[in-house]
Amino acid sequence: TSFTDTGTGETLDGTMTGSSSFYNLIFNGSGGEWTPSAAVVVTNDLTMTAGSLLGAQNVTVNGNIACGATCGAITTTGGTFTQRVNGSKNFGTSVAGATVWTFVNLTFSNSTLATAVTITTSTTGSGGITISGVLTVGSAGDTTKTTLNAGNRTWTLSNTDGADPFQLIASPAGDLTPATSTFVYSGDNNVGSVTVQSETFCNLTVGNAVAGETYVLEAATATDTAASCGNLTISSAAISTNTLDVVNGSNYAVSIGGNYTNNGAFTARLGTVTLNGIGTQTLSGTMTSASAFYDLAITNSSGAVSGCATSFTPGVDFATSATISNLYTITTAGVKIEYNSGSTYAFNNMNWNGGGSSIYFRNSTLGIGTWLLNVTAV
């Protein structure tokens, strides 16, 4: 079934489920807007070639969700949009361009009884995916695993009154393949904190739009070491009052495979942060006082040394002062660290041991400059 009208205010009425479900549903009217007045089921593919699918009704698609020769928009204002499949399928804008798809609740799930499925986000387009309610991978009633491959997109979780905007269902397992995506927690919770899903993300940002919110880890959390990945950012540069908290009593571990930028606050409690990248990792923003690390471990041995006064490529680059209130651990051979000239680095205990091989330290200005290590105990 193809809708080609180019007018706004068009509606889809009547029964569109059960025996009246669509098989393939195509929207292909430039400038057209279609709003369902009841729930919609598509038993095969939904193709957004042109125009916009709007509305607040539940929509379920059992096949691919993609574009045609061009790409139309999906902008829902309510309900749950579900891609429920019996085999691996594709999702997302699939032609070049920055068309944004916006959902309230978005769910990916598996209707098979015995076969794990992967829903793969297209990397052809570049448009972001915004979820103002809850993003869910898996369903409590399923019997087999669902994996979301997040592609190259920015997934913005903008729920303005929700505690848990991204949920990987535990049984059967919902899973995330981060690919080269970025997940942005930009919403808040009016009656408490916002939970950050425990997972290995490609890039992760918390506190990008709403001021004054605390984001708490669900469990140990990491950013990937793969190319184009690894960045952990707390707050945007313009909003500096958000906090990432590893949770009192749990002290969840954080592993960072890329850059660390703290424009807000980091509550380390008794937790460990590990820098395990495979290329240069830059640490910037606030890393002292209330945002000090508790335990910091560096296992990144990338970089190069060719006479410290002439050529030095660090694996870890501190762009400003930092405090480690408990233990600073480097037990990997060949670690190369650059400290910012003129900055102070304070820590209580240290365990530096290259296992018989060198570890390297220098200031950020070749040949000149100083930096201070302030160790209160060993």
PyMOL commands that set and color helices and strands:
alter all, ss='L'
color gray80, all
select helices_A, chain A and resi 18-20+289-291
alter helices_A, ss='H'
color red, helices_A
select strands_A, chain A and resi 2-3+10-12+25-36+40-42+46-53+59-61+65-67+73-74+80-85+89-91+101-103+105-110+117-121+129-131+135-137+146-149+154-157+166-168+174-177+182-185+194-196+200-201+203-206+214-217+221-223+232-234+243-245+254-256+260-262+265-267+272-275+281-285+295-298+304-305+312-313+316-318+322-330+336-339+344-352+360-363+372-375
alter strands_A, ss='S'
color yellow, strands_A
deselect
rebuild
show_as cartoon
